[in-house]
Amino acid sequence: MKQKSLSTHISSFNLAIFTFFLLSETSSCVDSQYEACVPKKCGGQNISHPFWIQGEQESYCGYPGFELTCQNNHSILQVPENNYTVQEIFYGNQSIRISVSNLSSECLPPIRNLSLEVDKFIFASSDIPYLHILSNCSLSLPGGLSDYNRISCGAKNEDVWGWGLALAMFGNNTNLSYALGKCKTQVLAPVELNAYDGIADYMKVLRRGFVLQWKASNCNDCETSGGRCGFDASSYHPVLLQR
């Protein structure tokens, strides 16, 4: 009986030691993840869950598809087919203002149609206006169309927008339907318009950008509890990272 009792005590002791080291290792893992996911800054913009910066943070610090790159002090979000500069992130109402990247010159860079992954982002407005970018156009400028609508990149025009005339037109332009019949390619760029925008303001409007809302778990409860939000790729669920 004494031998059996001693064996039972040894087994219990070994189990306690194993449990202690397992919990210590788990706690250490959570601690290291908590520290790895400290919010970062890029160009003065605070970057935290569900966003994370590639090369500076681990992927578990944010959601898949919410990764940013920090380039020349600008946060860049890649939405399929296009790179967008992050102007501001509004964590309170889970929205983000973005604009087409590389708009520093008067030559409009190539832009592709925006295709949102609706499980991640949706337009903040249900009635989003578009800038129509038309290229490979075989037409002369009619009376209602002016040089203000023309996209010109000098000698590089054919490299950027292909053969023929390229135009930028808002949806309310009365000559849009005519131009659509004369142009082979159309790209729709979402924009945000106001009453003071004129036909020549397409570069200014593109720089203004537009607002998206994101679909991801709200991190307020995590942060209120003293933790940080993370993401478990194996279960595809958000997780709480604690000190």
Steps between C-alpha positions, in 0.01 A plus 500: 500500500783735586668426166179571310445821696856615426455423131177700495672800662787484249256487206305796638825692553615431144161610363521823700853568369387429140195726538716779646744496208218471246322802644828691526580425138148599388515820703842579354362445150206733564732758656731496197204537263362785711833682477536424128164661428568838658344765266739655246506835325549572132506862388333611823212253457445256786481142369332238717257209475349400261782657295864398523819610324684244292865467599443674833229289663398136501203393290308388812483866609224568249250350261588337167455756225561793738876508459663835423842593371675815617654673197657846522304571819171403338290200591404305190200265488478259210141447396499242217661647187580842652719663763330764714656753734344501846410858588336431835368208703193558716507220755191628682261424214719248316556704185801602294560776244721392209609648169674370190877487552758681284288805418785744551525605134245630252527177303234263626664160568335177384194415709303177493140445598457461874366164608428491873506181701168565670584279797774754585399844364188677377445856380399736780241653267236291328498745207867532406574722195765398248755667279486341155847457354473427128789401277572378145247755381459566126327836508566868473394721788141611434378838616393378844834333571801717573871452548425490873364149446808383314754281677843585369829345604710656225721255312406224746129524425488184287701304761256599776161518330549336163435630152265790440336756723454440874232681699393547862130575542257517790175310474291816463682608183240522222756378244583182691273270299646636175855446622421147623401409145833623366739356761609137530597497867326631809618500863271611783682672787289560814516861621339741742350810339383832634309790348818695419667237284526599135575301186871577532530376858540128445857490639390693810204270546717189468741641760206560736427130492198324647395317814465126558360322801664179610352177626703361789450453871501819706806512725362735765414223748846346463673832562270589792597173668868590466565264213551528128318340211669242283397243243537122504548384140442133587152560644443814290370684805611808695685432825573701814872563561577569866808603689 
